[in-house]
C-alpha cells in the first residue's frame, strides 16, 4: 500500500513555524522529529524549568509501568490511547503486546506529523491489532465511533489520557469529555490520566504556561491534584492514589517529585 499521497496531504497541514506539544515532547525525550520552533520553545522553558526533561521522561516511564500492570495482572487487552504523541521507545502497543500479544490498541492524535509516523512506525503482533484515528480529544463521539472498528466496547478497555486533558482548558468541557468516554466503556474498564499541576515549582509552571499560551500554540492549563481527582468520581482509584508520575508504583525508579500528576481508576 502506497501511503505517500496520504502522507503528503497530512504534511501539507503542518505548520512548522509554531511549536507543537507533541514535537516539543519529542525533543525533551531526545527525539529527532521536531523543528526549530519546537526546540526554541523547549529551550526557553528549560532555561527556568530544567526539570521539564524529567517530567517528560517520568511520564513516559509511568506509561510503561501502568500498561504493564493493566495488560498483566489486571487482564486488560484493549487500550484507547488519546493524545498519542510522536512514536518513541516503549509505545503503548509495544508494552501491552509484550505482555499479551493479543492486545488491541487504538491511538488518537490530530497532529499530521504524529499520524505520518504512526503509520510508518506503529506496527502490531499478528495476534493483536493497532489502529490510528485522526481526531481531537474535543470530539469524543468521533473517537468512539472509529475506535469501535478495532475495540470491542462490550469488553473492558483502558482509556489513556496522558498529558492531553490539559489542552482542554475549560473545566466543564474537560469533565464532559471524560464522562462521555467512561460512559462508553463497560464495568472492568480503567481510566489512566496524567496532567500538569502547579503544586510543584509553581512559579516556573505558571511562567511556562503563560509563555506557551502567548506563542500561538494550542492553549494549555495546569490543574490542582483536587481538580484532577474530580475526573475519577465514581471510580475506584488504585493505590497509591493521586501522586506525581514518578511515584506511581515506582518499581525501583527515581521517585523525584515532578510537575506531572497521575491517577488510575477502575470502573465497577
WOKA-V697116 format. One record per backbone hydrogen bond with DSSP energy under -1.0 kcal/mol. NH is the residue of the N-H (numbers start at 1). CO is the residue of the C=O. E is the energy in kcal/mol with one decimal. If there is no record, write none. Layout:
((NH | CO | E) (NH | CO | E))
This chain:
((7 | 3 | -3.0) (8 | 4 | -2.7) (9 | 5 | -2.0) (10 | 6 | -2.3) (11 | 7 | -2.8) (12 | 8 | -1.3) (13 | 10 | -1.4) (14 | 11 | -1.4) (24 | 20 | -2.7) (25 | 21 | -2.9) (26 | 22 | -1.8) (27 | 23 | -2.0) (28 | 24 | -2.3) (29 | 25 | -1.8) (30 | 27 | -1.6) (31 | 26 | -3.3) (34 | 32 | -1.6) (39 | 35 | -2.4) (40 | 36 | -2.8) (41 | 37 | -2.1) (42 | 38 | -2.3) (43 | 39 | -2.6) (44 | 40 | -2.1) (45 | 41 | -1.8) (46 | 42 | -2.9) (47 | 43 | -1.4) (48 | 45 | -1.4) (49 | 45 | -1.6) (52 | 49 | -2.0) (53 | 50 | -1.4) (55 | 51 | -2.3) (56 | 52 | -2.3) (57 | 53 | -2.2) (58 | 54 | -3.3) (59 | 55 | -2.1) (60 | 56 | -1.6) (61 | 57 | -2.3) (62 | 58 | -2.3) (63 | 59 | -1.9) (64 | 60 | -1.8) (65 | 61 | -2.3) (66 | 62 | -2.8) (67 | 63 | -2.4) (68 | 64 | -2.1) (69 | 65 | -2.1) (70 | 66 | -2.6) (71 | 67 | -3.0) (72 | 68 | -1.3) (74 | 69 | -2.2) (75 | 72 | -1.3) (76 | 70 | -3.3) (79 | 104 | -2.3) (80 | 158 | -3.0) (81 | 106 | -2.8) (82 | 160 | -2.4) (83 | 108 | -2.8) (84 | 108 | -1.9) (95 | 91 | -2.4) (96 | 92 | -2.8) (97 | 93 | -2.6) (98 | 94 | -1.2) (99 | 95 | -1.1) (100 | 96 | -3.2) (103 | 100 | -2.4) (104 | 77 | -2.9) (105 | 129 | -2.6) (106 | 79 | -2.7) (107 | 131 | -2.9) (108 | 81 | -2.4) (109 | 133 | -2.1) (115 | 111 | -1.9) (116 | 112 | -2.2) (117 | 113 | -2.1) (118 | 114 | -2.6) (119 | 115 | -2.2) (120 | 116 | -1.4) (121 | 117 | -2.9) (122 | 118 | -2.0) (123 | 121 | -1.2) (129 | 103 | -1.5) (131 | 105 | -1.6) (133 | 107 | -2.6) (135 | 109 | -1.1) (135 | 133 | -1.1) (139 | 136 | -2.4) (143 | 139 | -1.8) (144 | 140 | -2.9) (145 | 141 | -2.4) (146 | 142 | -2.3) (147 | 143 | -2.5) (148 | 144 | -1.4) (149 | 146 | -1.5) (150 | 147 | -1.8) (151 | 147 | -3.0) (155 | 152 | -1.9) (158 | 78 | -2.6) (159 | 190 | -3.0) (160 | 80 | -3.1) (161 | 192 | -3.3) (163 | 194 | -1.8) (167 | 164 | -2.0) (168 | 165 | -1.6) (174 | 170 | -2.5) (175 | 171 | -2.5) (176 | 172 | -2.2) (177 | 173 | -2.1) (178 | 174 | -2.1) (179 | 175 | -2.4) (180 | 176 | -2.4) (181 | 177 | -2.3) (182 | 178 | -2.7) (183 | 179 | -2.6) (185 | 182 | -1.0) (188 | 267 | -3.7) (189 | 186 | -1.4) (190 | 157 | -1.9) (191 | 265 | -2.3) (192 | 159 | -3.0) (193 | 263 | -2.3) (194 | 161 | -1.8) (195 | 261 | -2.6) (197 | 259 | -2.4) (205 | 201 | -2.8) (206 | 202 | -2.8) (207 | 203 | -2.0) (208 | 204 | -2.6) (209 | 205 | -2.7) (210 | 206 | -2.1) (211 | 207 | -2.4) (212 | 208 | -2.7) (213 | 209 | -2.7) (214 | 210 | -1.3) (215 | 212 | -1.4) (221 | 166 | -1.6) (223 | 196 | -2.1) (228 | 224 | -2.5) (229 | 225 | -2.3) (231 | 228 | -1.4) (232 | 229 | -1.7) (233 | 230 | -1.4) (235 | 232 | -2.4) (236 | 266 | -2.8) (238 | 264 | -2.9) (241 | 238 | -2.3) (243 | 262 | -1.3) (245 | 260 | -2.4) (247 | 244 | -2.6) (248 | 245 | -1.1) (249 | 247 | -1.1) (253 | 250 | -1.9) (261 | 195 | -3.1) (262 | 243 | -2.5) (263 | 193 | -1.9) (265 | 191 | -2.8) (266 | 236 | -2.7) (267 | 189 | -2.9))
